[in-house]
């Protein structure tokens, strides 16, 4: 039986990665028809698409009474995406153009959100009110980001002069519906992933919090790696950076809060420590990402070191 659960976990991750990529491609086509800037697309549309596994995992974990999985996957993914995933992109592409303002503002807000998460889970429970507040918090922060970042300057001028034509609107609608269809597939696959993960960790006696924050977070961050590698190779680095840091912010807010907003969850005493460790790692990764206009092998090595140090700290905190 354990073999079947492992197969289900691997297949679910593969479907999640494929579905996320296609959902994002459709969303991008819809956004292009609507004249939306790549940076804002990455922080919002693409981040939601690639973070669907974490959102689905949070909901399923809450409904099945696995609060540590919900917290561990969300906080672990927030850390993993801006450290390990970004490091892998630096190594595989050797040159990742970045935007200092985007990294500093979104990275800083993510770290702040993770510190707030630590305060919320410190009492051993994440209530429905707190979960709902985290979900609403993401929407508020997106408005703040739109006002702070010069993401839409050229786009706004374009939209002033050229409003989308009826044909563009039809294309946007068709691609949006296509994206929604793939997102539903991603959500279904994510449910298989989280259930398989719970069964496997239970069988081997691995603490849920440790396994989810270290292992599951890598699996659910796979869509970011696939999508952002493709984006960088296609010359859309702004979209990739927006997605990585936007996904990290979404993990610390909307993804973490989605499950508890439906049903309150009980978490272990170490949950607060994982949030703090993830926050410190995000602060360090933000510093690396904002240091230079282009991230290369040295930046990748620094990010990998941050991820390694954070993982070691998580081992001591959760086991």
N, C-alpha and C positions, 0 to 999 in steps of 0.2 A: 504493500500500500504506500509505503514511504517513497518508493520509486515513482509511482504515479503522481504524487504531490510534487516531487522534484521536476518531473516532466512538465506538469501543469505550470509550475513557476517559470521555467525557461520559456515555454511556448507563450505564456501570458506576457512576459517581458518583450518577446520578439514582436508580438502583435501590437503591443503598446507602442513600441518604437516605430513600426511601420505606419500604424494609424495616426500617430502624432505628426509624423513627417508629412503625410498626405493632407491631414487636416490643416496644418500650418500653410502648406502650399496653396490650398484653396483659399484660406483666409488672407494670404498675401495678395492673391489675385483680386479678391474682393476689395482689399484696402487700396491697391493701386488704382482700381477703377474709381475709387472715392477720393483720390489725391491725399492720402494720409502719409506722413513722413515715416521713413524706415525706423528711426529711433523710437518713436512713439508706438509703432507697430510692435517692435520687439518688447517693450516694457509692458504692453497691455495684451494685444491679441495673441502674439506668439507665446508670451509667458503663460497665458491661460491655457493655450493649447498644449504646450509641452509640460505643464504642471498638472494636467488632468489626472495622471496616476496618483500624485500626492493628494489631490482633492478627493478622489474616489477612495483611496486608502483611508483617509481621515474619516470619511463617512462610514465606510464598512467597519472600520476598527471600532468606532464609537457604538455602532448598532450591535456589534458582537461582544462588546465589553472588553476590548483590548486597548485601553487608554495609552499604555506605554508605546504601542505600535504607532498610534496617531501622533503622539508628541515626538517620538524618536525619529520617525520618517520625515516629518515636516522640518524639524530643526536640523537633522542630519543632512537633508537635501539642501537646505539654505546654505549650509557650510560647504558641502561638497561641490555645488555648482560653481562657486566663485573661487574655489581652491583647486580641487582635483580636476574638474572638467576644464576649467580655464587653462590649467597647466598642460593638460593633454592637447588642447588646441594650440598652445604655444609650441609644443614639441612637434606636432604633426604638420602644422602650417608654417612654422618658423617665423612668422610675422603676423601679429594680430593688432591692427590699428585700433586704438581705443580713444575714448572721449573723457577727458579729465572731469568735466562737470557732471556728466552722467554717472561716472563711477563714484565720485565723492558724495553726491547728493543721494543717489539710490542706495549705495553701500552704507552710508551713514544712517539713513532711515531704517534699513534692514537691521543693522546692529542695535539701534534703539528699540526696534520692535522685539528683537530676541531678548533683550534685557527686561522688557515689559512681560514677555512670555514667562520668564523665570519668576517674576513676582506673582503672576497669575497661578502658576502650578505649584508654588511653594507650599501651599496648604494641602496638597495631595489630591486636589480635585479641580477640574476645569468645567465650570458650570455652563448652562445654556446661555445665560446672560453674558458671560465672559466670551464664549465662543461667538455669539452674535456680534459682540463689540469688536472682536478681531476681524470679522468679515466686513463690517461697516468701516473699520479702520483702513482697510485696503483701499476702498473707494475714496475715502478722504485723502489718503496719501497720494493717490494718483492725481487728484486735482491739484494738490500741493506741487507735485513734480511737474505737471503741465505748466504751472505758473513760474516755477524756478528755472526750468531748463529751456534753452532756446531751441526746442525740437521742431517747432512748427513755423519758424519765421518765413522761410521760402514757401512752405506749403500754404500758409495763410494768404500770402500774396497771390499765389497761383489760384487758390480757391476763390479769391475775390474777383479775379478776372475771368476765370474759367470754371463755371459750375458744371458738375457731371451731366453729361447728355443722357437722354432716355436710354440709349444703348448701353452706356456705362452703368446706369442704374440696374438694368436687367442683368448685366454680367455680374455686378456686385451681389445681387440677390441670389443668382444661381450658384455662384461660388460660396456664398454664405451658407446656403442650404447643404451644399456638398460638404463643407467643413463641419457642419453640425452632425451630419451622418457619420463621418469618420470619428468625431469626438465621442459619439455614443458607443462606437466600437471600442475606443480607447478605455472608456469608463468600464465597460463590461470585462475587458481583458484585465484591467487593474483589480477588479473584484476577485478574479481567479488568482492573480498574483498574491494578494494579501492573504487570502484563505490558505493558499499553498504554503506561504511563508510561515504562517502561524502554526500549521500542522507540522512542518519540518522542524522548526525551532522547539516546539513542544516535545517532539520525538527525541531530539538530541539533548534536551535539557538546557538549552541556551537561554539566558535571560532575555526577555522580549525587548527591553529598552536598549540593551547593548546591540543585539542583532539588528534591530530596526535602524538605529542611529548610524551604525557603521556599514552594515551589509545591505539592507533593503534600500537605504538612501542612494547607494550607488546604482542599484537596478532601476529605481524610479527616476534617476537623473540621466539615464541613457537617452531619452528623447532630446534633451538639451544638447548632448554631445553630437548626436546625429544631425540634428537640424542646424546647429550653429557651425559645425564643420562645413556643411554644405553652403551655408550663407557666406562664410568667409571665403571659400573657394570661388564663389560667384561674385565676389567683390562687395558683399553687403555686410561689412564688419560692424557697422552701426547697429544693424538689426541683431547681430549675434551678441554684442556687448549688452544691448538693451534687454535681450532675452535672458542672458545669464544673471544679471543683477536684478532684472524685473522678476524673474522666477524666484530668486532668493527672497526678495521682499514678499512676494505672494505666498511663499511657503511659510514665512514667519507670521503671516496675518490670515489671509483668506483660507489657505489650505489647512492650516492648523485649526482654525475656528469652525470650519465647515461641519465636521463631525459633532463636536460638542454643542454647536448651535442647535442640533437636532436632539442629541441625547448627551447629558453630562457624563464625563468620564473620570474614573479614578486612576491616578498615576502613582508611581513609586517615588520615594523620597529623593532619588537621584535625578529625577526629571528636571528639576530646577538647575542642577549643575550642568546638565547637557545643554540647556539653553544658554547659560553663561559662557561655556566653552565655545559653543558655536558663534556667539556674539563676538568674542575676542578674536576668533579665527576670521570672521568677516571683516572686522576692523583692520586686521593685518593684511588681508587680501585687498581691501580697498586702498590701503597705502601703496601696495605694489602696483595695482592697476592704474592708479592715478599718477605714478611717478614719472612715466614716460609716455609719449604719444603713440609709441609702438612697442608691443610686448614681444620679446624674443625668447631665446633659450634660457637666458639668465633669469628672466621673470618667471618662466615656467619652473625652473629649479627652486626659486624662492617660494612659489605657490605650493609646490609639492612638499617642501619642507614644512610649511605652515600646516598643510593637511596632515602630514605625518605626526607632527607634534600634537595637534588637536586630537588625532585618533588615539595616541598613547594616553593623553589626559582622559579621554572618554573611557578607555579600558579601565583605568583606576577608579573612575567615578561611577561606573555602572556594573562592575563585577566585584 
